[in-house]
Amino acid sequence: MHEITYEGDFGKIYTRTENKPSPTNPKTSFLAVKSVISFLRNINSIIKIN
């Protein structure tokens, strides 16, 4: 789970993300697995978005 709170003159932003566990490894987030796959697919790409 990731929680981020940001406050400023504009007000307050709060976001919370809860990841689902990987079906093959419940100790790892499914999002982490998808991120690694995406990274490996794009490693030689000309355009990089971070």
C-alpha positions as CSV (number, residue, x, y, z in Angstrom):
1,M,0.0,0.0,0.0
2,H,1.2,3.5,-0.9
3,E,-0.2,6.7,0.6
4,I,0.8,10.2,-0.5
5,T,-0.5,13.5,0.9
6,Y,0.5,16.9,-0.5
7,E,-0.6,20.2,1.0
8,G,-0.2,23.7,-0.4
9,D,-2.0,27.0,-0.9
10,F,-4.3,25.2,-3.3
11,G,-5.6,22.8,-0.7
12,K,-4.7,19.2,-0.1
13,I,-4.2,16.1,-2.3
14,Y,-4.4,12.6,-0.9
15,T,-4.0,9.4,-2.8
16,R,-3.9,5.8,-1.7
17,T,-2.9,2.8,-3.9
18,E,-3.5,-0.8,-2.9
19,N,-1.9,-3.4,-5.1
20,K,-3.2,-6.9,-5.7
21,P,-0.7,-9.7,-5.0
22,S,0.8,-11.6,-7.9
23,P,-1.1,-14.8,-8.6
24,T,2.1,-16.8,-8.8
25,N,3.9,-15.1,-5.9
26,P,1.6,-13.6,-3.2
27,K,4.6,-11.9,-1.6
28,T,5.0,-9.7,-4.7
29,S,2.6,-7.1,-6.0
30,F,1.1,-7.9,-9.4
31,L,1.9,-4.3,-10.4
32,A,5.6,-4.9,-9.8
33,V,5.5,-7.9,-12.1
34,K,3.8,-5.8,-14.8
35,S,6.3,-2.9,-14.3
36,V,9.2,-5.3,-14.9
37,I,7.7,-6.7,-18.0
38,S,7.0,-3.2,-19.4
39,F,10.6,-2.1,-18.6
40,L,12.0,-5.1,-20.4
41,R,9.8,-4.6,-23.4
42,N,10.8,-0.9,-23.7
43,I,14.5,-1.2,-22.7
44,N,15.6,-0.6,-26.4
45,S,12.9,1.9,-27.2
46,I,13.9,5.3,-28.6
47,I,11.2,7.1,-26.5
48,K,11.3,6.7,-22.7
49,I,8.6,8.0,-20.4
50,N,9.5,8.1,-16.7
